[in-house]
Structure formats: structure tokens, C-alpha cells
Amino acid sequence: MRRVVAEPDERNVAMLRRMAQAGADIGERIRVHDKDARYVVLDRAAFERAEARCWRRRWRGSETDRPAHSRAGRAVSRGGGR
């Protein structure tokens, strides 16, 4: 994947805000079928930076909140005491 191109409805402020926070370029207003949309482009580098920020925030939780592939090779306490 080199980039993601989307055209969210212009009224979807939450999505536009999230895409901008991820580093997407929010472009001009366009007409798509029956909606006014914004042309949005998120390149791979921006996506990877946003993904890394997301995982860092999530990993501040407990060890068991991490995905299984990130716990590989580590002992995980699940309680129950053996």
C-alpha cells in the first residue's frame, strides 16, 4: 500500500479530524454521487507514524492488553498462581 485515498462526507467532522491527526492531507470539496465530500489522502509514512502512536498509547495499559504477537516470548501472569 502506498497511500489511502478517501472521500468522507464533509459533515463527518470527527472522521476529518481523525484523518488530519493521522497526518492525512485534507483536500478540496468534491461532489460524490449524492454527497459533498472532502478529498483525503494518507500516505504510507503518515499511516505508519499514526499507527505507532496508537500502539504506544494502548500499551500503557496492562501487559494482557497488548496483542498476542507483541507478547511472544514473555511470561504473562494471568492470576491463579501456578
N, C-alpha and C positions, 0 to 999 in steps of 0.2 A: 504494500500500500504506500503510495507516495503522498496522497492527500485525501481529505474528506471534503466533499462539496455538498452543501445542503441548502435548502430554501425554506426555513421555518417561517410560519406566519408572522407577519410584522407585529401583531398584537401579542405574541408569545414572548413577553419581556423576560420572563425567567430563563427561557432557553437562550435567548440572545445574550443575556448577562453571563450565563454559564459558559457559553462558547467564547465570549470575549475574555473571561477569566482564564480559559484554557489556552488563550493565545491566538484564537481564530481572527481572521480578517473579516470584519462585517462590512459588506459592500452595499451597493446601491439597492434601492427598492425595485423589485421586478413584479410583474403580473404573471402568476402561475395558475392556469385554469380559472378558478373562481376565488382566488385569494391574492391579497397583496403580501408579498414575501420580501425577505432580505436575502441577498446572495451572500453565503457564508463559506469561507474556505479555511480549513485547518490542515496545515502541512504536517508531515510525519514528525519532524523535530519538535514542534509545539505540542503535538499529541503526546509524545513520549515524556516531555517535561511535565505536562499536566498529570499524566498517569503516575509518574514518580512522586509528585506532590500528594496525590490522592493516597497512595500506599503508605507514605510516611505518616500522614495524619491517622490512618487506620491502625497502623502498627503501634501507635502509642497506647493502645488497649492491651489486653492480656495476651499472652502467648497463644492461647487457643483461638483468639480472634483472627489470627493470621491464616492465610490459605495453606493447605496441607503441603504444597510444594515448597513453601518457604520454611517449613519446619523440618524438612528432611534432614536426617542425621542428628536430630536433637531429641533428648528425652523430654516428654511432655507429661507433666503431672496432671492427672485427671481426678485426683482425690481417691478415696477408697483405700489407701495406704498399703499396697504390697510392694 
